[in-house]
């Protein structure tokens, strides 16, 4: 197994990596601290992940920051998460811009406060012309919402006469899905030891490889990221096709 990433060919490097950042609360609980402490500690792991992605020329990195189901958490925790989001946007976006990273928030931002929405608009505007890593932050995001929202947009075009009913197909839905202009997701990483997708990028991960680790998100560093990429490089991706002749036992 390669541990440095230096000898991996471009075909072995995932172009689009999506990460379910899980374990902040448990990390804090293990230390006898409030859950928000874990979320704050996780910000450094975000920095590490962005740094790794830039260094290894990954095209897109999508981070699951806040799901549409996370509103069910205690009000105080949700409020603290929103404040942390504002803080991160205020303090991280200049450094992202400096490193040519293009920031995009995906999800239904309409539920956020006007204050937060303005921060999002400002951050996206500052980095919109950057040509390096595409950093997508999934906030108030759900895979089912994404698909249904895309279908609504397609149907609106059918109603207006721009499309016909026969134009409602995989391609037209894909053209309106979040991140439709980016590479498909190649690798999904989930930290924290759970083995589920949690309504994350249901459409976009149709043929992605999955990597699960027991490492809690605040402890996720470039070495763990490298291990996931190394594992990815060992996979044979067939996209629904047959196994190789050797695997089938043919001469």
Long-range contacts (C-beta under 8 A, 24 or more apart in sequence): 1-230, 1-234, 2-230, 2-233, 3-226, 3-230, 4-226, 5-56, 5-226, 5-229, 5-230, 8-229, 8-230, 8-233, 10-57, 12-229, 12-232, 12-233, 13-56, 13-57, 13-58, 13-229, 13-233, 14-58, 14-186, 14-187, 14-209, 14-229, 14-232, 15-58, 15-59, 15-60, 15-183, 15-186, 16-58, 16-59, 16-60, 16-61, 16-62, 16-182, 16-183, 16-184, 16-185, 16-186, 16-187, 17-53, 17-58, 17-60, 17-61, 17-62, 17-185, 17-186, 17-187, 17-188, 17-189, 17-228, 18-61, 18-62, 18-63, 18-64, 18-185, 18-187, 18-188, 18-189, 18-200, 18-201, 18-204, 18-205, 18-208, 19-49, 19-61, 19-62, 19-63, 19-64, 19-188, 19-189, 19-190, 19-191, 20-64, 20-188, 20-189, 20-190, 20-191, 20-197, 20-198, 20-200, 21-45, 21-46, 21-63, 21-64, 21-65, 21-191, 21-217, 21-220, 22-190, 22-191, 22-192, 22-193, 22-194, 22-216, 22-217, 23-191, 23-192, 23-193, 23-215, 23-216, 23-217, 23-218, 23-219, 24-216, 24-217, 24-218, 26-192, 26-216, 27-216, 27-217, 27-218, 27-219, 35-77, 36-77, 36-80, 36-81, 36-84, 38-216, 38-217, 38-218, 39-80, 39-81, 39-84, 40-84, 41-218, 42-217, 42-218, 43-84, 43-88, 43-92, 44-218, 45-217, 45-218, 45-219, 45-220, 45-221, 46-88, 46-92, 47-92, 48-220, 48-221, 48-222, 48-225, 49-220, 49-225, 50-96, 50-99, 50-101, 50-133, 50-135, 51-222, 52-222, 52-225, 52-226, 53-133, 53-135, 54-99, 54-101, 54-132, 54-133, 56-229, 58-133, 59-133, 59-134, 59-182, 59-183, 60-133, 60-134, 60-135, 60-136, 60-179, 60-182, 60-183, 61-133, 61-134, 61-135, 61-136, 62-106, 62-135, 62-136, 62-137, 62-138, 62-179, 62-185, 62-201, 63-135, 63-136, 63-137, 63-138, 64-138, 64-141, 64-198, 64-200, 65-137, 65-138, 65-139, 66-107, 66-138, 66-139, 66-140, 66-141, 67-138, 67-140, 67-141, 67-142, 67-198, 67-199, 67-200, 68-107, 68-108, 68-140, 68-141, 68-142, 68-145, 68-199, 69-142, 69-198, 69-199, 70-140, 71-111, 71-140, 82-112, 82-113, 82-116, 85-116, 85-119, 85-139, 86-115, 86-116, 86-119, 89-116, 89-119, 89-120, 89-122, 89-123, 90-119, 93-122, 93-123, 93-126, 93-127, 94-126, 96-127, 96-135, 97-126, 97-127, 97-130, 99-132, 99-133, 100-130, 100-131, 100-132, 100-133, 101-127, 101-130, 101-132, 101-133, 101-134, 101-135, 102-127, 102-128, 102-129, 102-130, 102-131, 102-132, 102-133, 102-134, 102-135, 103-127, 103-135, 103-137, 104-134, 104-135, 104-136, 104-137, 104-179, 105-136, 105-137, 105-139, 106-136, 106-137, 106-138, 106-139, 106-141, 106-146, 106-178, 106-179, 107-138, 107-139, 107-140, 107-141, 107-142, 107-145, 107-178, 108-140, 108-141, 108-145, 108-149, 109-139, 109-140, 111-140, 112-139, 112-140, 134-182, 136-178, 136-179, 136-182, 138-200, 138-201, 141-178, 141-200, 142-199, 143-197, 143-199, 143-200, 143-201, 143-202, 143-203, 144-199, 144-202, 146-177, 146-178, 146-201, 146-202, 146-203, 147-173, 147-177, 147-202, 147-203, 149-176, 150-174, 150-176, 150-177, 150-203, 151-176, 173-203, 174-203, 177-203, 177-204, 178-204, 179-204, 184-208, 186-232, 187-211, 187-228, 187-229, 187-232, 189-213, 189-225, 189-228, 191-215, 191-216, 191-217, 191-220, 191-224, 192-216, 192-217, 207-237, 207-239, 207-240, 209-235, 209-237
